[in-house]
Amino acid sequence: MAFDVQFNEAGGYITARVSGEWTEDNLKSGIDALAAEARRLGCSRALLDIRDLSRPKSGYDRFVVGEYIAQVWGPPLKLRVAAVAVPDMINKFTEDTAVNRGADFLVTDDMYEAIRWLSDGD
């Protein structure tokens, strides 16, 4: 299963559709790519559609990705990111790990909630 990230700019934030296999390397490259796109566009908010991303193999995978999110999207970049996932993929472990380390990150199964949350920081 190939890994792919497609970016667009809409309504003052970046949108990214992520698909493929959840591996540490794939997710880290996607996290880095989003940070680079945010810097390039001067955007501080992003909406991720990860509904076509496979489930992580373990809780450890979720933890490692959460730590990396905080390192890359947290200060000094301060990127506010909402991710929309399928309900059975969400357990909040990645989100909690990232937020507890300084990231501004939400995972939800509701696209409208994600968009509202992105706007809350205004």
N, C-alpha and C positions, 0 to 999 in steps of 0.2 A: 504494500500500500504506500503510494508516494505521498510525500508531505508537501503542502502547497499553502501559500499565504498570498491573497490578492488584496491590494489596498485601493481605497477610493477616498475622496474628501467630500464630506457632506455636512452642511449645517454647522460649520465651525469645529468639526471634529473629524478624525480619521475613522473610517470604517475598514475593517479587515475581516475577510472570510478565511477561516483556517480549516483545512481538511487534511486527513491522512492519519498516520500512526503517531500516537503519543509516545515518544521516546525522549529521554533527557536531552540528547543532542538536537532533535527536531525542535523541541519546545524552546531550548536556549537560542537556537538560531532564529526562531520566530520572534522571541522577546527582543533580541538584538535588532532584528529588522524593523520592528515597530518603533523602537526607540530612535533608530536612524531616520525613519520616515517622519516621525514627530519633529525631530530637529530640523530636517530638511524643509518641512512645511511651516514650521513655527507654531505647531499645534500643541496644546497641553491636555487634550482629551481624546480618548479613542473608544470605539465600540467594536468589540470582537464578537463575531459569530463563530462559535466553536462547536456547533451542533453536528458537524461532519467530522469531528475529531474523535479518534478511538478513545476508549477508556484507558486510564493509566493502569499499569499492571499491579501496582502496590501503593500503599500509603506513603512509603518512602519516596516514590516518584513524585507524588503530590507535594511532599515536604520540600524536596530539592528544588522543584519548580517554583514554589512559593518563596523560598529564600532568594532565588535568582531574580524573580520579579521585583522584590524589594531592592535588591542591589542595583538593578538596571533602571527601573521605572520610578523608584523612590528618589529622595534628594540626591543630587542636586537637580535632576531632570523634573521631578514632581509631575509625572504624567498620571492623570486620572483615567482609569480604565475600567469599563464595565464589560464583562464577558457574558454572553448568552449561550447556555448549554442545554442539552436535553435533561429533563428532570432526574432521571435515574443515574446520571453522571455526577450530580452535585451532592457533596457532603460537607462543603465549606472548609475542608482542611487546607487546600491550597490558598484560598482566600484568607483564612485566619493566619496562616503562616506569613503571608505577604504583609498583611495589615499590621500584625504584631511587630513587624520589622520596619515599618515606616512607609509602606506603599499605600496608595489611595486606589483600592481595588475592590470590585464587587463581582460576584458570580450569581447569576439568576437564570431562571428559565423563561422569564417574561421580558420580551423585547421592549415593551412600553415602560416597564419599571427601570430597565437599564438606561433608556433615553432620559427619563425623568431624573434619575440619579446623576447622570452626567451633567445635567443642567443645574442641579442643586448647588453646586459650588460657585455659581455666579454671584 
